[in-house]
Amino acid sequence: MPACAQLTTSTEVRLLPSPDRAAQATAAVRVEVVDHSFAATWEQEGPRLRATIRERRSCRAVTMVPMIRETKTVRTIDAGVYWEYGIAALTLGVASYAFVRPEAFSRPLINAEGEIVRERRSGYTSGGLFAAIGVYSLSAAIIDSVRARDSVTYEDTLERRPGGAVPCDPEEVPWRERSVALIIGAREVAGRTDDEGRVELLLPSASDPAEVGVRMPAAIRVDPTHAIAVEVVLAAEPDDGEAPTRSERR
């Protein structure tokens, strides 16, 4: 059944200390990664660039403390609910009068003997109509009143309390099973690292004769915010006999 009154709701959430001392004693400390950087070793052999990428992580201690989360919801209803109660009272009052005095809702008639008579059907019909309106309005008012009740709920939760920096275990790991890209100017070559952080990228051919055999700056993009600077040598045609170029960048 639809209700007519407008309801305004506000919610306040706060954390309270757990009254259970045994629960407080179970506060756990865990290590979280808060930042990372990347290092890579790479070598070029002909048109192929082989790189091994490793992630270096920074960590901090975080204490998880058992708490109680209190959620308090305050509901405020507008004056529409009073109109619902008022309409219900008025229409139910009229319905009661119609059932008690049905003849008051009918026209007087004169029968064959010249007597004035009043039929009651119109009164009962009117009473039923007003009763239906009254019950509907009263039900809507009750629903709105129930919706407007405030509520407070409690549930167990954990509060994160960040601590100081701690060593990661391990501090350096392979950048495994990740999509990476080699950026050379406006050109991009996509690849994916294996379980050891290794990736092989096929270099494009030089688009300008002046680029052939010249060391060019490039970058291996490891994620949207990190890239590792490298240098590559482009060739007009792939040349597998070229001596490997080895380097390391951080």
Protein Blocks (a to p, Z undefined) as FASTA:
>chain_A
ZZfbdcdddddddddddfblklmmmpccddddfbdcdddddddehjbccddddddddddd
dddddddddddddddddfklmmmmmmmmmmmmmmmmmmmmmmlmcccdddfkopacddfk
lmmmmmmmmmmmmmmmmmmmmmmmmmmpccdddddddddddddddddddfbdcdehiacd
ddehjbccdddddfkopacddddddfbfklgopacdddddfbfkbccdddddddfbdcfk
bccdddddZZ
